[in-house]
Amino acid sequence: MGSLDEASARYKAGLDPCLNVITAQAALLSNQRAAVNFKMQPMVASAQLLKSLGGGGEAH
C-alpha cells in the first residue's frame, strides 16, 4: 500500500488528520514531477545536441 493510500485509510478511520493526506499527496506529486524531469533529460540533451550540430532549425 502506498503512502497516500495509507494516509487516506488512516484519515477515513479517524486515526489521522486530513493534513497527513495532503502531505502524502504533495510528496506523491513531487515524486511524479521528479520522474517526469528525469525521463525528459535525455530528450532535452538530444535536442540540444542536434541544434548545436546545425539541425533543428527552420524548415526549408
C-alpha positions in Angstrom: 0.0 0.0 0.0 1.4 3.4 -0.9 1.8 6.3 1.5 -1.2 8.2 0.1 -3.4 5.1 0.3 -2.2 4.5 3.8 -2.8 8.1 4.9 -6.2 8.2 3.3 -7.2 4.9 5.0 -6.0 6.2 8.4 -7.9 9.5 7.8 -11.1 7.7 6.9 -10.7 5.5 10.0 -10.4 8.7 12.1 -6.9 7.9 13.2 -5.1 10.8 11.5 -5.9 14.4 10.5 -6.5 15.5 6.9 -3.1 17.2 6.9 -1.4 13.8 6.7 -3.4 13.1 3.5 -2.4 16.4 2.0 1.2 15.9 2.9 1.2 12.5 1.3 -0.4 14.0 -1.9 2.2 16.7 -2.0 5.0 14.1 -1.7 3.5 12.0 -4.4 3.2 15.0 -6.7 6.8 15.9 -6.0 8.0 12.4 -6.8 5.9 12.3 -10.0 7.4 15.6 -11.2 10.9 14.4 -10.4 10.2 11.2 -12.5 9.0 13.3 -15.4 12.0 15.6 -15.3 14.3 12.5 -15.1 12.7 11.0 -18.2 12.8 14.3 -20.0 16.6 15.0 -19.5 17.8 12.7 -22.4 15.3 14.2 -24.8 16.4 17.7 -24.0 20.0 16.7 -24.3 19.4 15.1 -27.7 17.6 18.2 -28.9 20.4 20.5 -27.7 23.0 18.2 -29.4 21.1 18.3 -32.7 20.7 22.1 -32.5 24.5 22.5 -31.8 25.3 20.3 -34.8 23.2 22.6 -37.0 20.0 20.7 -37.1 16.6 21.5 -35.7 16.4 24.9 -37.4 13.6 26.2 -39.6 12.2 24.0 -42.3 13.4 25.0 -45.8 
